[in-house]
Amino acid sequence: MASLLHEVWEEEDGITVCIANGSRPEFMTADARFIATFEASSWTEAMTKYYEMYDFGVYKPFDSSSEPYSEESKARQIDQLKTRQIRLT
């Protein structure tokens, strides 16, 4: 089972959790603040951690969110993060 890196971002109008790709999510404003990272092996696990982090209560998953991330997804994330790191240096 693969674990992916997730990021938490805060904006004036809310908080977002997303799978890390090495840059601020495109849909977020320039004012978005990076808060934290954590690893999770499924979207359900990621949202559970996110809910705990902000004391939102119990996350209620939808069916497909509990499927574990694939090794292919992990490999894609690593490639994206490496590519982003190369552009930053």
Secondary structure by P-SEA (a helix, b strand, c coil): cbbbbbbbbbccccccccccccccccccccccccccccccccaaaaaaaaaaaacccbbbbcccccccccaaaaaaaaaaaaaaaaaac
